[in-house]
């Protein structure tokens, strides 16, 4: 994953390796995702990007998100039946969903070597996994 402080050159390289060119719009959309890491929807990304780049359109945001996902810079997060969210954390991890406020938070998972083993039926091949925990975040839990 590209860290927040890394240059446009590194973002450009990842995009180029996937057949995409670097654009200021893609940079802005990526910056929106790494600045807060709160798993925003495309609409939320659009609203945030528009504050800095007023000429950006919703279609451009969707195209940028698609390029970032296909370049392996961002992953899709689908939780229940809600809108797709976007996460720039490309390390293996799960998500915690607050059932009260709707917040989505990254949750580290132990490596398989520490005993978290899931039996996959014979013949199946796992390409990726999605693990989500549901409950209340600390802020909501403290409210009772």
Residue pairs with C-beta under 8 A, 6 or more apart in sequence:
1 73
1 88
1 89
1 90
1 91
2 10
2 11
2 14
2 30
2 34
2 73
4 34
4 35
8 22
8 27
11 22
11 26
11 27
11 30
11 73
12 21
12 22
14 71
14 72
14 73
15 21
15 22
15 26
15 67
15 71
15 73
16 22
17 71
18 67
18 70
18 71
18 72
20 26
20 67
20 70
20 71
23 64
24 53
25 49
25 53
25 56
25 60
25 61
25 64
26 64
26 67
26 68
28 49
28 52
28 53
28 56
28 64
29 45
29 49
29 61
29 64
29 65
29 68
30 64
30 68
30 73
30 74
30 88
32 40
32 45
32 48
32 49
33 40
33 45
33 68
33 74
33 86
33 87
33 88
34 88
36 48
37 87
37 88
37 89
37 106
38 103
38 104
39 77
39 85
39 86
39 87
39 95
39 104
40 48
40 85
40 86
41 83
41 84
41 85
41 86
42 58
42 61
42 62
42 65
42 83
42 84
42 86
43 58
43 83
45 61
45 65
45 86
46 56
46 58
46 61
49 56
49 61
50 56
65 74
65 86
68 74
68 86
69 75
69 76
69 86
72 90
73 88
73 90
74 86
74 87
74 88
74 90
75 86
75 87
75 88
75 89
75 90
76 84
76 85
76 86
76 87
77 84
77 85
77 86
77 87
77 95
77 104
77 130
78 84
78 85
78 130
79 85
79 95
79 97
79 104
79 132
80 97
85 104
87 95
87 106
89 106
92 109
93 106
93 107
93 108
93 109
94 106
94 107
94 108
94 109
94 130
94 131
94 132
94 133
95 104
95 105
95 106
95 107
95 130
95 131
95 132
95 133
96 104
96 105
96 106
96 107
96 132
96 133
96 134
96 135
96 137
97 103
97 104
97 132
97 133
97 134
97 135
98 104
98 105
98 135
98 136
98 137
98 140
99 134
99 135
99 136
100 136
100 137
100 140
101 137
101 139
101 140
103 137
105 137
107 131
107 133
109 116
109 131
110 116
120 126
135 141
